[in-house]
């Protein structure tokens, strides 16, 4: 028994939607004693675009939290204005050093990439889920989580996440929601619950976690907060589980310049295996050009211009496997910062939809989060 982390998501370049959910973050009891650990899983549905071999990703992750507050029944005050102001101040002063978001994205993607298969990760959802978990950790478990998430203390990270998410949710393209589900036989520490409300607007629930009806309720909560795109996040709860933390993100936006029916043409697409297939391509002329060494790409803004879709195409002499292996946070940020407006970019991007699922335990261990996965060393007291 132990802490579990799972993620599901879906999206598409022709439907302009992306969603992700992290579920099952919670400590568990073991027969004859108490222990905690973390299990990680991530799955999703998304679209990959390109003429031959293309790595597609969003230029920004987006959030719009559900402010439905259920904390009154737990006797907890709502998030106060003072904490919000402090959070914004921390983000201004420490935003550049708290989290290497590009590095997190690159490492998650590289470690979960499998040759010839679609890979989908949502680093923002993983970051939010682990930041929530960090508030319940102590000792070496906490130290490892802090190091993996930027090296700063919980309060500073919480303040940063609060301000960062507030900034991202100024418009309604993306929704983010968090919830804490405590088993009815257990009592969570008030200070921990308060932090999840103050910094993450978490909704709080108390119910018998192993009850199928509770599992159904958790899945219904995820379905609601992902606009119905993720109907289920868990099949069942471990009978020793005492708490589950669930994060859900849904992005739904229109293109700033929508495609017309006349923009859709049939072209030949070459897959990873070399097979060719006629498929629908969305054709357009964009004006944001990306280039870095052996890579070219473009950015296509969503409506209101706050967020954009980015697609990268390695040179013909660079295989997709080699390109993925070369990715780093610095490289990704350099590519995006190289964006040049005013250059005409002729784009032919195939419609696509993809689903993906993976376990994140090994990935997080490589990031230094080890004790949390071992019931003998994990400290979530």
Secondary structure as UniProt FT lines:
FT   STRAND          3..12
FT   TURN            13..16
FT   STRAND          17..25
FT   STRAND          28..30
FT   TURN            31..32
FT   STRAND          33..35
FT   STRAND          38..46
FT   STRAND          54..58
FT   HELIX           72..74
FT   HELIX           81..98
FT   HELIX           101..112
FT   TURN            115..116
FT   HELIX           123..134
FT   TURN            135..136
FT   HELIX           139..148
FT   TURN            149..150
FT   HELIX           154..168
FT   TURN            169..170
FT   STRAND          174..183
FT   TURN            184..185
FT   HELIX           190..200
FT   STRAND          203..207
FT   TURN            209..210
FT   HELIX           212..225
FT   TURN            226..228
FT   TURN            239..240
FT   STRAND          243..252
FT   HELIX           261..263
FT   STRAND          264..270
FT   TURN            272..273
FT   STRAND          276..292
FT   TURN            293..294
FT   STRAND          295..302
FT   TURN            303..304
FT   STRAND          308..314
FT   TURN            316..317
FT   HELIX           320..326
FT   HELIX           329..337
FT   STRAND          340..350
FT   STRAND          354..359
FT   HELIX           361..366
FT   TURN            367..368
FT   HELIX           371..373
FT   TURN            375..377
//
